[in-house]
Every structure is written in C-alpha cells, then in structure tokens.
Amino acid sequence: MAVAGGGAAAGGGEKGHTIGRRILEQIEVSDESDEEFAYEELPEDPELLDDDDETLDDINRLLAETKPAQEAESGAGDGSFAKVQQRPQVVDDFIRNFLIKHSMQRSLEVFQTEWYELQQNGRLRDGAMTSVPDCFMENRGLLEEVTMLRQEVEKARAVAATAKDSWDKFRKERDFHRMHHRRVVQEKNKLIVDLKRLKKHYEQYEPTLTELRHKYEVAMKEKMLMRLERDRFVSKAETLQKQLNQEAADQDDEKASRGPEGEATKREKKAAWPPEDRSNPYANANFDPISVSEMKKVQTFKGHLGPISRIAFHPKIPVVATASDDHTWKMWSMPDGQLVLSGEGHTDWVSGIAFHPRGSVVATTSGDAKVKIWDVSKEKCKHTMTDHSSAVWACAFHDLGDFLVTSSMDQTTKAFDMNTMKCRQTFRGHVDSVNYVTFQPFSNIVLTASGDKTISMWDLRTGLCIQTFYGHANACNQAAFNMQGDTIASCDSDGIVKLWDVRMVSEYLQIDTGQHPANAAAFDRSGQVLAIASGDASVKTFNIEERAFVANLEGHEDSVQDVAFEPTSSKYLVSTSSDASLILWQ
C-alpha cells in the first residue's frame, strides 16, 4: 500500500482538490507488520498560551503574523506551520468499497488475493496505479449531483402542481367573492335610495303623527283620571251600601228580637264601633330603656312537642301563653315556668294567640282555617269562627275588647264582633297571604303585614286602607307598633328590619340582621330598644336612638320564631323557638 506524508487514505466518494501530486516517500507495508505510523508534533506557540497578559498591541501583531502571504514565507523557513491538503482516494479502497456496496463477496476475495500478490511482487510501485483518476471521480460526482438535482426537480414539480391547484382554487374563490361583493354593493345602494325615499315620505307625515301623539297622551290622561274617579266613587258606593245593609240588618234584628206582645227577647246586640276621639295615655310618657347588654339566659322551658310559633303576655298577671305546631296552646306562669293551662281542639298547627284586655278570654288561630275563643275560667272553647277559607296566621284584640281582628292566607283580614261572634268587617287589598295583624295602641287603626312585601294601615270602622308602606324586597313576616304608637318595626324573610315614622309616612332606619329571616320584632316600654327574633337561633337587640347593635342573645338550638318584653315593667324578655322551647332572659 502507498501512503503519502504519513497520513491515512481518504474515504471513497470524495473528490480531490489538488491538480498535481508529489510522492514524498514510498514505503512497503506488509500485513504482518505491527508498527504504527509516527506523526510529527507541531511546536506550541508560547504567545497563544498567555491569554491573561495579552494586550491590544499583541493581538494586532498576531493578526498581522497570521496573514496567508507571510504564513507561507515564514512557515517554510522555521517549520512552525503545516500545510493540509486532501489526498485522492486510492484505487484498491475504491474497488473494495464498490464491491462491498454491490455485495460482490467472491469478486472481492479474488480481487484482494490478486492485489496483495501483485503488491508483494513489487508490480504496483507505479504511482498512477495507487489513486483513482480525477476524471472518473469528477464524472462520478457529477452523476451523483445530476441524480440529486433530478430528485429536487421532481419535488419542485410536485410543489408547483400543488401550488397551481391552490392558485386555481383561490382564483375561483376570489372571483366568487368579487361577484358577491358587487351584488351586495348594488343591494346596499338600492336600500340607501329606498331609505332616502322613505325618509322624505315620513317627513310629510311627521306633523300629523306629532299631533296624533299629543291627542293620544291627552286622552290617556283623561282616561286615567276618569278611572281614578270611578274607583273612588265605586269605593264610596260600596261603603254606603255596606252601611245600608248594616242598618237594614239592625232593623231586622230589632224586629226579630220582639215577641208577640212586643217585649224584647234576651239577645246580644252588636258592639258599637270604637270612638275616634280617644288619645294614647303613653304618647308623651318617658320610660328608661331596658339594659339588654346585661341580659342572660335564666331558664329554659320545654313543654311542647313541636315548634312554638307565637307568644303573648297576660295583660294583668305574670303569665304567658304559647301557640305550637303540636295543635295545642299552653299558659305558663313567670318566672318559674309552671304550666297553668293547656288547650286542645285545633286539628292543625296553632299559629297565633292573643289575650282579651280583661284577661278572661284567649283567642287562637290555626292552620285548620278556624279561630277559637277560649274561656280561661271555665277552661273550654266557647266559640269557633270559620269565616276564613284558608289557614289563619295571627289575631289581635282591640284595646276596648269588643273586636278581634284576624289575618289569613286567603289574602284577607277580618274584624269579628265579640258580642255576636260574627264578622263585622273584611279588609281586602293585599295580593298575597296576610301574615300578621295588630292594632295601633289606643286607636281604630289596624296594621297588617303581607307576603306581597308591603305593610298596610286600615280603618276599622270603614274597612278602607289608609296607608301602604313599600320598601321590602321579600315577604313581610311581622310588624309591630311601639307603645307610643308613632313607630312601626317590620321584618321580612331577607333578614331586613325597617323602622317607619307613622306621622311622616316614611322609612327612617333599616337594620340588616344577616342572611337568615327576621321572624318577629318587639319594642320595650321606652320604645328605644328593639328585640328581633332571627332565623339563626338568636335574639338580636338594637338601640334605636343610638342606631347601634347592643347584644346577641344566644341559647336556642333552632330558629327563633317570636320574642316579647314583659309589658308592665320590661324587666325580662321571653323568646320562643322551633326547638319547642321558650327561654326567659333577665
């Protein structure tokens, strides 16, 4: 094998880049030789090793020394630089690679045998036999290049065909959109012309339309005024008709009450309507507010089997009455909590209870749509009224004791005569269940709270609505007067309690008790402290004068349904809950 300059032979497929070749030394290498080639080591340049001390002048000098012309001149003299050139591929390696590439193993064995024999005999010493001719290498390179270019041309043709198809598709879409755009522009121009024409046509009728609009507004105003007048006259006519019917009924009763000889029979007469000129004895009274911040739970009483929905204090003695969902009502002595009396007779939950001003009679309301009057001394029911068509929620006695008002789910409130036990007045106007009813202290004004988010004041004598208060966003559960009768506290299912000034007919304070419903509210004697029964199982107290939260009385296990201050001195507070218990706070 011929080796030049101590370097290894180049691989197959590479082209030589030198025209002339010069053999530096020709040596014989046998297969049994284990000697290795000795490579000449280049000397190190000391100036390139010291990078830390290098300066700009040294860099410029090094760049100048490494120019190609100077490198050729200086390198030949001192041998510091070596010239690298690519040697051509040897013939035997080329032939070997060719035979291996085409899997010609037998030809390869024959070639190697014959080649080594010729080489050992010294017949291959000629340099022309050791390398592949340049023309052949060039032809082979050009063939590979032509093959590669043809492949690229085929790929380019495929890409061009795809691009042509895409171009044709885009051109068709462009033509379609262009035609569509022209059609849209034509339609737009046509619509603009039509709009201008219609605008001109409308301008001709605009004065007539304005005049007709004005006449229509005037006619609607007149119609509304006539409707209001009609409603007022209808209401007045209904009131007069009721009075006439009442007078006729009174005359019939007088005739029926007389016997054959003209003697009057023993029959109860209807109670007279309360007078209008009465005054509230507590209107200008001043009481000290109760100190609820120091109140604590004194005792818990459990005597019912179901939730306790309402509580009422006896007007003269320290006794409270409770109404429960277990179909019973009970009376308890305070503050020891001893059971005094229990009443059974309703067939559904008992929702409301009230004492007669003289304390000898108790009225109860129930989900069975009945109102029962109980004689406490005889411990029995003396009368049952069935005038309501749905569940009855609450009841209240007039301060003179002649009338009882009840509120029902049938959207009405009724006033019953306690002498005849008949309905004397029906208050209609709410559009949802009437959840609570009470009297303004020492007056003929009835206050109702309804599920239609309003509270209303009614005249007991005429049955007409005097005033309606709007402002709640959910159903009103209860409403109560203070003892002076000039403030109303109403609570709703959103936990909002509103305070209303009766004389100004306006809201002056709103209390947010939280996310749970506010079920009931009660004033103390001074009218400055307000206790609220909340759905979060607590009683919340507020000072109205200071507009501040005072205390949160916690002790119940379920929603607090009602709360009441002791009426004569407000020394203690009683609350009832859905956990079937009542708690005394003092």
C-alpha positions in Angstrom: 0.0 0.0 0.0 1.2 3.5 -0.8 1.0 6.2 1.9 2.0 9.8 1.4 3.1 12.2 4.1 2.3 9.8 6.9 -1.5 10.4 6.6 -4.3 7.8 6.2 -6.0 7.3 2.8 -9.1 9.3 2.1 -12.6 7.6 2.1 -14.5 6.7 -1.0 -16.7 9.2 -2.7 -14.5 12.3 -2.0 -13.1 14.5 -4.8 -9.5 15.7 -4.7 -8.9 19.4 -4.7 -5.2 19.4 -6.0 -4.2 19.1 -9.6 -0.6 17.9 -9.2 0.5 15.1 -6.8 4.0 14.6 -5.3 5.1 11.4 -3.6 7.2 12.3 -0.5 8.2 8.8 0.4 7.1 5.3 -0.7 7.3 2.5 1.8 6.3 -1.1 1.9 3.7 -2.1 4.5 3.1 -5.8 5.0 0.2 -7.5 6.6 2.4 -9.0 9.4 3.8 -5.6 10.4 2.6 -4.3 13.8 4.4 -1.0 13.5 2.5 2.2 13.8 2.9 5.4 11.9 4.8 8.2 13.7 3.1 11.6 13.5 5.1 14.8 13.7 4.0 17.0 16.5 3.7 20.8 15.9 5.5 23.0 18.3 3.4 25.1 20.6 3.3 28.9 20.2 4.1 30.5 23.6 2.3 33.7 22.7 -1.0 31.9 22.4 -0.8 30.3 25.8 -0.7 33.5 27.8 -4.2 34.9 27.3 -4.4 36.9 30.5 -1.4 39.2 29.8 -2.4 39.7 26.2 -2.9 43.4 25.1 -4.4 45.1 22.1 -0.9 45.5 20.5 -0.2 41.8 20.9 -3.5 40.9 19.2 -2.8 43.2 16.3 0.7 41.7 15.9 -0.6 38.2 16.0 -3.2 39.0 13.3 -0.5 40.5 11.1 1.7 37.5 11.5 -1.1 35.1 10.6 -1.8 36.6 7.1 -1.6 34.0 4.3 1.3 35.5 2.4 3.5 35.9 5.5 2.5 32.5 6.8 3.7 30.9 3.6 7.1 32.7 3.7 7.8 32.3 7.4 6.4 28.8 7.8 8.8 27.3 5.1 11.8 28.6 7.0 11.1 27.6 10.6 8.6 24.7 10.1 6.1 26.2 12.6 3.0 25.8 10.3 1.9 22.6 8.4 0.1 22.7 5.1 -3.0 20.5 4.9 -4.2 19.1 1.6 -6.8 16.4 0.8 -5.3 13.3 -0.8 -7.1 11.5 -3.5 -8.8 8.1 -2.9 -6.6 5.1 -3.6 -7.7 2.6 -6.3 -7.9 -0.5 -4.1 -10.1 1.1 -1.5 -12.3 2.4 -4.3 -12.7 -1.0 -5.8 -13.2 -2.6 -2.4 -15.9 -0.1 -1.5 -17.6 -0.7 -4.9 -17.6 -4.5 -4.4 -18.9 -4.3 -0.9 -21.6 -1.8 -1.9 -22.9 -4.2 -4.5 -22.5 -7.3 -2.3 -19.9 -9.0 -4.6 -18.2 -11.0 -2.0 -16.5 -13.6 -4.2 -15.2 -10.9 -6.6 -13.9 -9.1 -3.5 -12.0 -12.1 -2.3 -10.4 -12.7 -5.7 -9.5 -9.1 -6.0 -7.9 -8.9 -2.6 -5.9 -12.1 -3.3 -4.6 -10.9 -6.7 -3.9 -7.4 -5.5 -1.8 -8.4 -2.5 0.2 -10.8 -4.7 1.0 -8.1 -7.1 1.8 -5.7 -4.3 4.2 -8.2 -2.7 5.9 -8.9 -6.0 6.5 -5.1 -6.4 4.5 -4.7 -9.6 2.3 -1.9 -8.1 5.1 0.6 -7.4 3.9 2.9 -10.1 2.1 5.9 -8.5 -0.6 6.0 -11.3 -1.9 2.7 -10.0 -2.4 3.9 -6.5 -5.1 6.6 -7.0 -8.4 6.9 -8.8 -8.2 9.1 -11.9 -9.6 12.6 -11.5 -11.9 12.4 -14.5 -13.6 9.4 -13.1 -14.1 11.0 -9.7 -15.4 14.1 -11.4 -17.8 12.0 -13.5 -19.0 10.1 -10.5 -19.5 13.4 -8.5 -21.4 14.9 -11.5 -23.5 11.8 -11.8 -24.5 12.0 -8.1 -25.2 15.7 -8.4 -27.3 15.1 -11.5 -29.3 12.4 -9.7 -29.8 14.7 -6.7 -30.9 17.6 -8.9 -33.3 15.4 -10.8 -34.9 14.4 -7.4 -35.1 18.0 -6.5 -36.7 18.9 -9.8 -39.3 16.2 -9.3 -40.1 17.6 -5.9 -40.2 21.1 -7.3 -42.7 19.9 -10.0 -44.9 18.3 -7.4 -44.8 21.5 -5.3 -45.5 23.6 -8.4 -48.5 21.3 -9.3 -49.9 21.7 -5.8 -49.4 25.5 -5.9 -51.1 25.6 -9.3 -54.1 23.8 -7.9 -54.2 26.1 -4.9 -53.9 29.1 -7.1 -56.8 27.9 -9.3 -58.9 27.3 -6.2 -58.1 30.7 -4.7 -58.7 32.4 -8.1 -62.2 30.8 -8.3 -63.0 31.9 -4.7 -61.7 35.4 -5.4 -64.0 35.6 -8.5 -66.9 34.3 -6.4 -66.4 36.8 -3.6 -65.8 39.6 -6.0 -69.2 38.9 -7.7 -70.8 38.6 -4.3 -69.3 41.9 -3.1 -70.6 43.6 -6.3 -74.1 42.2 -5.6 -74.0 43.4 -2.0 -72.9 46.8 -3.1 -75.7 47.0 -5.6 -78.3 46.0 -2.9 -76.8 48.4 -0.4 -77.1 51.3 -2.9 -80.7 50.3 -3.6 -81.5 50.2 0.1 -79.9 53.6 0.6 -82.1 55.0 -2.2 -85.2 53.4 -0.6 -84.3 54.8 2.8 -83.9 58.3 1.5 -87.2 58.0 -0.3 -89.0 56.7 2.9 -87.4 59.4 5.0 -88.8 62.1 2.6 -92.2 60.3 2.7 -92.1 60.2 6.6 -91.2 63.9 6.8 -94.5 64.6 5.1 -96.5 62.8 7.8 -94.4 63.8 10.8 -96.6 66.8 11.8 -99.7 64.7 11.6 -98.1 62.0 13.8 -96.9 64.5 16.4 -100.4 65.9 16.6 -102.0 62.4 16.9 -99.4 61.5 19.6 -100.3 64.6 21.6 -104.0 63.8 21.4 -103.4 60.2 22.5 -101.4 61.3 25.6 -104.2 63.8 26.5 -106.8 61.0 26.0 -104.8 58.6 28.2 -104.5 61.2 31.0 -108.2 61.8 30.9 -108.9 58.1 30.9 -106.7 57.6 34.0 -108.4 60.5 35.8 -111.8 59.1 34.9 -110.7 55.6 36.1 -109.5 57.1 39.4 -112.7 59.0 39.8 -114.7 55.8 39.0 -112.7 53.8 41.6 -113.2 56.4 44.2 -117.0 56.6 43.6 -117.2 52.8 43.5 -115.5 52.5 46.8 -117.7 55.2 48.3 -120.8 53.4 46.9 -119.7 50.1 48.4 -119.1 51.7 51.7 -122.6 53.3 51.6 -124.1 50.0 50.6 -122.5 48.3 53.5 -123.8 50.9 55.8 -127.3 50.5 54.4 -127.1 46.7 54.7 -125.9 47.1 58.2 -128.8 49.4 59.1 -131.3 47.0 57.4 -129.8 44.1 59.4 -130.0 46.1 62.6 -133.7 46.8 61.9 -134.4 43.2 61.1 -132.7 42.1 64.4 -134.8 44.6 66.4 -138.0 43.3 64.8 -137.0 39.7 65.4 -136.0 40.4 68.9 -139.5 41.4 69.9 -142.0 38.8 70.9 -145.7 38.6 70.0 -146.5 41.1 72.8 -143.7 43.5 71.8 -141.4 42.5 74.6 -137.7 42.4 73.8 -136.1 38.9 74.0 -132.7 38.3 75.6 -130.4 38.7 72.6 -127.0 40.1 72.3 -126.7 43.4 70.5 -123.9 44.3 68.1 -121.0 46.2 69.7 -120.7 49.9 68.8 -117.7 51.0 66.7 -115.0 52.4 68.9 -115.0 56.3 69.1 -112.4 58.3 67.2 -111.5 60.9 69.8 -109.6 58.6 72.1 -105.9 59.5 73.0 -102.9 57.4 73.8 -102.0 57.8 77.5 -98.4 56.8 76.8 -97.9 59.2 73.9 -95.8 61.6 75.9 -94.6 59.1 78.6 -90.9 58.6 79.1 -89.5 55.2 80.3 -86.0 54.2 80.9 -84.7 51.7 78.3 -84.0 48.2 79.4 -80.4 47.2 79.7 -80.3 44.3 77.3 -76.5 44.2 77.3 -76.6 42.7 80.8 -79.3 40.1 80.0 -78.5 36.5 80.4 -80.4 33.3 80.0 -82.2 32.5 83.2 -84.2 29.4 82.4 -85.4 27.2 79.5 -88.8 25.7 79.4 -89.8 22.8 77.2 -93.4 21.8 77.3 -94.5 21.4 73.6 -93.8 18.6 71.2 -93.4 20.9 68.2 -92.1 24.4 67.3 -93.6 27.3 69.2 -94.7 29.9 66.7 -96.2 32.7 68.9 -96.1 34.0 72.5 -98.4 36.5 74.3 -98.3 38.1 77.8 -101.3 38.3 80.0 -102.4 41.9 80.5 -102.6 41.8 84.3 -100.7 38.8 85.8 -97.3 37.4 85.1 -98.5 34.6 82.7 -97.5 33.9 79.1 -99.4 31.9 76.5 -97.7 30.0 73.7 -99.0 28.5 70.4 -97.3 25.5 69.0 -97.3 23.3 65.9 -98.3 20.3 68.0 -102.0 21.5 67.7 -102.1 22.9 71.3 -101.7 26.1 73.2 -100.5 26.5 76.8 -100.2 29.1 79.6 -97.1 29.4 81.8 -96.5 31.3 85.0 -93.5 33.6 85.0 -90.7 33.5 86.0 -90.9 29.9 87.4 -92.3 28.4 84.2 -95.1 26.3 85.8 -97.8 25.0 83.4 -101.1 26.8 84.2 -103.4 25.7 81.4 -103.4 23.7 78.2 -105.9 23.9 75.4 -106.6 21.2 72.8 -109.1 21.4 70.0 -107.5 22.6 66.8 -106.9 19.9 64.1 -103.8 21.6 62.7 -100.8 23.8 63.9 -101.7 26.7 66.1 -100.2 29.8 64.6 -101.4 32.8 66.8 -102.7 33.6 70.2 -103.9 36.7 72.0 -105.3 37.7 75.4 -108.5 39.7 75.8 -107.8 43.1 77.5 -109.7 41.8 80.6 -107.6 38.6 80.6 -110.5 36.2 80.9 -110.6 35.2 77.2 -108.0 33.8 74.9 -108.2 33.7 71.1 -106.2 31.3 69.0 -105.8 30.9 65.2 -104.8 27.7 63.4 -103.9 26.1 60.0 -107.3 24.5 60.0 -108.8 27.9 59.0 -110.6 28.3 62.3 -110.5 30.9 65.0 -111.4 29.7 68.5 -112.4 31.7 71.5 -111.5 30.1 74.9 -112.9 30.9 78.3 -109.9 30.7 80.7 -112.0 30.4 83.9 -114.1 27.5 82.5 -111.1 26.0 80.6 -113.1 25.3 77.5 -113.8 26.7 74.0 -116.8 28.9 74.0 -117.0 29.7 70.2 -115.4 28.7 66.9 -115.4 31.0 63.9 -115.0 29.6 60.4 -115.2 32.6 58.2 -111.8 32.3 56.6 -111.2 29.9 53.7 -107.5 29.2 54.3 -105.1 29.0 57.2 -105.3 31.8 59.8 -101.9 33.2 60.8 -102.5 35.8 63.6 -105.1 37.5 65.8 -105.3 40.6 68.0 -107.9 42.2 70.3 -108.9 45.8 70.3 -107.9 47.6 73.5 -111.6 48.0 74.4 -112.2 44.3 73.9 -115.2 44.5 71.6 -113.4 43.5 68.4 -111.0 40.8 67.3 -109.0 41.0 64.0 -107.5 38.0 62.3 -105.2 37.6 59.2 -105.3 34.7 56.9 -103.6 33.0 53.9 -106.8 33.8 51.9 -105.4 37.4 51.5 -108.0 39.0 53.8 -108.2 40.4 57.3 -111.5 40.1 59.2 -112.8 42.0 62.2 -115.2 40.0 64.5 -117.7 41.4 66.9 -117.1 39.8 70.3 -120.8 40.2 71.3 -122.3 38.5 68.3 -119.3 36.4 67.3 -119.8 37.4 63.7 -117.6 39.1 61.1 -118.3 42.8 61.0 -115.6 44.0 58.6 -113.4 42.4 55.9 -110.2 44.2 54.8 -109.3 43.4 51.2 -106.3 44.8 49.3 -103.3 42.5 49.7 -102.4 40.3 46.8 -100.7 37.6 48.9 -101.1 35.9 52.3 -101.6 38.3 55.3 -99.0 37.0 57.7 -99.6 39.2 60.8 -102.2 41.7 62.2 -102.2 44.0 65.2 -103.8 47.3 66.4 -102.2 50.6 66.9 -102.3 51.3 70.6 -105.5 53.1 71.7 -106.8 53.7 68.2 -109.0 52.2 65.5 -106.1 51.6 63.1 -105.3 48.0 62.1 -101.8 47.2 60.9 -101.2 44.2 58.6 -98.0 42.6 57.2 -98.3 40.6 54.0 -96.4 38.2 51.7 -96.8 40.8 48.9 -93.8 42.7 50.5 -96.0 45.5 52.0 -97.5 46.6 55.3 -100.7 48.5 55.4 -102.8 50.5 57.8 -106.6 50.1 57.7 -109.6 52.0 59.3 -111.5 49.5 61.5 -114.8 51.4 61.0 -114.8 51.8 57.2 -112.6 48.9 56.2 -110.6 51.1 53.9 -106.8 51.2 53.5 -105.3 54.4 55.0 -101.7 53.9 54.0 -99.4 51.3 52.5 -95.7 51.2 53.1 -93.4 50.0 50.3 -89.8 49.1 50.6 -89.3 45.4 51.5 -87.8 43.1 48.8 -89.3 39.9 50.3 -92.4 38.7 52.2 -93.1 40.6 55.4 -93.3 38.2 58.4 -94.4 40.6 61.1 -95.0 44.3 62.0 -95.3 45.9 65.5 -96.0 49.3 67.0 -94.1 50.8 69.9 -96.1 51.8 72.9 -96.3 55.4 71.8 -97.8 54.3 68.5 -95.7 56.6 66.3 -93.1 54.0 65.1 -93.6 50.7 63.2 -91.0 47.9 63.0 -91.5 45.5 60.1 -89.3 42.4 59.4 -89.0 40.3 56.3 -87.6 37.0 55.1 -84.4 38.5 53.9 -83.4 39.4 57.4 -84.2 43.1 56.9 -86.0 45.1 59.6 -87.3 48.6 58.7 -88.4 51.3 61.0 -91.2 53.6 59.8 -92.3 57.0 61.1 -96.1 56.9 61.1 -96.6 60.7 61.1 -94.2 61.3 58.3 -95.2 58.1 56.4 -91.5 57.3 55.6 -88.7 54.9 56.5 -86.0 56.3 58.7 -83.9 53.3 59.6 -83.0 49.9 58.2 -81.4 47.1 60.1 -79.8 44.1 58.4 -79.7 41.1 60.7 -77.9 38.8 58.3 -78.7 36.1 55.8 -81.4 34.4 57.9 -85.0 35.6 58.1 -86.2 38.1 60.7 -89.3 36.4 62.1 -90.6 38.9 64.7 -89.7 42.2 66.4 -90.7 43.7 69.7 -90.2 47.2 71.4 -89.6 47.7 75.1 -91.7 50.2 77.1 -89.4 53.1 76.2 -89.5 52.4 72.5 -85.7 52.7 72.3 -84.7 49.1 72.4 -85.8 46.6 69.7 -85.5 42.8 70.0 -85.5 40.8 66.8 -86.2 37.0 66.6 -83.8 35.7 64.0 -83.6 32.6 61.9 -80.0 32.0 63.1 -81.3 30.8 66.6 -80.5 34.1 68.3 -82.3 37.2 69.6 -80.6 40.4 68.3 -81.1 43.6 70.2 -80.6 47.2 68.9 -80.7 50.6 70.4 -82.8 52.7 68.1 -81.8 56.1 69.5 -78.1 55.4 69.1 -78.7 53.3 66.0 -76.3 50.6 67.2 -76.2 46.9 67.8 -76.4 46.1 71.6 -76.2 42.3 72.2 -76.8 39.0 70.6 -78.7 36.6 72.9 -77.8 33.0 72.0 -79.3 30.0 73.7 -81.8 28.4 71.3 -80.9 25.4 69.1 -83.1 26.3 66.2 -84.8 29.4 64.5 -86.3 31.9 67.0 -90.0 32.4 66.0 -91.2 35.1 68.4 -90.0 37.4 71.1 -91.8 39.7 73.6 -90.9 42.0 76.5 -92.8 41.9 79.8 -95.4 44.6 79.2 -95.7 46.2 82.7 -92.0 46.8 83.5 -89.9 45.3 80.7 -87.7 43.6 83.3 -87.3 40.4 81.3 -87.7 39.1 77.9 -89.2 35.8 76.6 -88.4 34.1 73.3 -89.8 31.0 71.6 -88.1 28.8 69.0 -88.6 26.0 66.6 -86.7 23.8 69.0 -90.0 23.6 71.1 -88.7 25.7 73.9 -89.1 29.1 75.4 -86.3 30.9 77.2 -86.5 33.6 79.9 -83.8 36.3 79.6 -83.2 38.6 82.5 
